[in-house]
Amino acid sequence: MKNKRLIVALDFQSEQQAINLIKQLDPNKCRLKIGKEMFTHYGPKFVKGLIEKDFDVFLDLKFHDIPNTVAGAVQAASKLGVWMVNVHALGGLKMLQAAKNAINNSEKKPLLIGVTILTSMDQQELVHIGLTGDSQSNVLRLAGLCHQAGLDGVVCSAQEAPLLRKEFGDDFILVTPGIRLNNSKTDDQQRIMTPKAAVNNGADYLVMGRPITKAINPIQTLDEILLEIKQ
């Protein structure tokens, strides 16, 4: 299951720009992530089109609402045929359990993972929203809720991956955004790491957007990353 480690984030304002890149990508080499921006622009039809092209799609909408609403949203995502979908762990245990129960009998059951602390957030941001403790302690606590609810894993920083791997074992999936190349801009990310270091830290899947999509030669960059993280 833990193959094709690289997940390319399609964060484009233009559908045609996304299509131009997708035409160059090999579904046997990578998976695709659709986030809020593209899903709001182009909706379920765009997601279905990617699946029809044999891409595994990570629907990254971070559902966070009352349990019944989140359960319905996750169930709708499973009917789209996505490979992975996420919810926000800050929604609490009852919400996480409702999401898990909603897809237990799905015909094509997606992986369900919980978002812990966004990789754009530093210690000051945690203080601003009233979370005590450092990022690692908050990530560990929220990952524990996801594990208790029976989710398949979490989204976390690669910096927290060793801690979570030790705590929850090898079967708990760790999806790590905030992956940057040595010569990349950090953009709005704070807790970042290179692809090779992230894999060595225990990450299962690496989410990368701008370092690939804004590269002069995106396909060459992707192939270089795959070579770097080859186990």
N, C-alpha and C positions, 0 to 999 in steps of 0.2 A: 504493500500500500504506500509506503513512504519512498516512492520513486518520483521522478520529475520534480525535484525539490524547488525549482525556481517558478515563482508565480509572478507574471508580468502584470503590473497594475495599469489598466487602460484609463488614465486620467486625462481625457481629451475633451475639449469643448466642441470639436468638430467630429461628426460621425465619419466623415470621409478620411480624416487624419487617422482615426482608429483603424478603419478598413485598410488603408494603405499599409499600415504596420502589420495587421493580422495576416494579410496576403503573403507576407514574408516569413511568418512564424510557422514552425512545425509543431503540431499538437503532440507529437511523440517526444518533444524536448522540453516543453514548458506547459504551464497552465495559465489561465487568465483570471484577473480580478476585476470585477465591475463594482465600483463604489457609488456613492450617493450622486455625484455629479452626472456621470454617464447614465445611470439608471433613471434619474429625473428627466434628463434630456430625451432619452430614447426608449426607456421602458422595457417590459418583458419581451417584446418582439426582438429587440436587439440581442438579449440574452439567449433566447431560443435559437437565433441565427448562429451564434457562436457554438452552441451545443451541436447543432446540425453539421457544423464543420469539424466535429470530433474533438473540440476543446473541452477540457474539464474547467468549469467555471466556479470560482469562489465569489459568491454574492455577498459583498461586504457592506451591509446596510446597518449593522449594529443595532438591531431592534431593541428598544428600551421603552416599555409601556406597561400597562396593567397586564397581568398574566394571560387573560383571555385574548386580548388584542395581539400580544406577541405570539401566542400559540397559533392563532389564525394566520399571521404573517409567515411564520416558519412553515406551516403546512402548505401555504400557497407557493413558497419557494421550492418546496420539495416537488410539487406538481410541475414546476418549470423544468425539473430535471437537473438542477445544479449539483455540483460535486460537493460543495461546502457552503455553509451559511453561518452567520454569527449573530449573537445577541450580546448585550452589554451586561456584564456581571453586576454592575451597580444597580440593576433592576431587582436584585435580591433572589433568595433561594426559591420562593414560590414561583416567580416568573421563570427562572431557569428550569425548574421541574416541569412547568406547563409547556415550555418549548420542547423539552425532551419527549414528553408524553405525546405531543401533537404529531410527531413523526415516527413514532415507534412502529406503526403499521403501514408506513408509506411503501408504495410499490418500488420506488427508487429512493431509498433512504439516504439523504445527504449526511455528510459529517457535520456535526453541530459543535461549534466552539464558542467560547466566551471571551469577550474583550475585557482585559483587566485595566491597566493604566495606559493611556495613549502615549506613544513614544515621543510625541511633541511636548509632553509635560515634564517640567523639571520640579525641583523641590519647592520653589516659590509658588508655582501653580497649584501644587497640592495644598499648600497652606491657604491659598486664596479660596479654595473650594471647601475648606474645613476638614481635610483629611489629615489626621495626625500620623506621625511616623514617616519614615522614608519610603521611597518608591518600592524598594524590595519587599518591605513588610506589607505594604498595601497590595502589591501584586500577589504575594503568597496567600494572603487572606482571601482575596477574590478568586484566585485559582482554586483554593480549597472549597469554596462554594460551588464552583463549576464541577469539580471532581465529585463532590457529595451529590450533586444533582444528576450525575451520570453522563455529563457532556463528554465529548471525545477529546477535548483539549482546550487550549486557550491561545489567544493572541497576546504576545508579550514582547518585551525587548530581549534581544539576544543576550544582553547583560544579565538578565534574570534567569536565563535558560538553565544554567548549572544548578541553581537552587531548586527550581521546579522539577528538573529531571531527578534530582536526588530525592525529593519529597514524594513525587507521584509515579515514578518509574518510567520504563521505556515505552509503555503503551499509551501514555498520555501525550497527545499531539501538541507540539509547540510550533506555532506559526509566528515568524518574526519579521515585522516591518522595520523601518529605520535602518535598512542595509545600504551602505554606501561604499563605493570604491575608494581607494586611497587618494585619488585625485579629484573626487567628486565634491560638489558643494553640499553642505549639510541641509540647505534649504530650511524648512521649519521643524526639522527633527532635532531632538536633544540627545536621547539615549541611543546612539548609533553604533554600528560595528561593520567590519568588512565581511564579505560572503564567507571566506574561508574560516575566519575567526568565529563566525556565528555557527557554522556547522560543527566546528571543533568544540563549541560550547554546549552542543546538544540540540540545536535547532533542527526541526524536521523539514520545515518549508520556509523559504526566504521570499518575502514580498519586495519587489523592486519595481519602481516606476520610472521616475525622471532620469536616473543614471543610465537607463536603457532607452527609454522613449525619446529622450532629448539628446542622445548621443549622435555624433556625426554619422556613424555607421552602427545602427542599433543591433543588427544581426551579428556583426563581428563582435560587438561588446557582449552580447548574450552568450555567444559561443566561448568567449574568453572566460566568462564567469563560470559556465558549466565545466570548463576544463579545470578551473581553480578549485571547484568544490567537489570534483569527482572523487568518490570514495573507493 
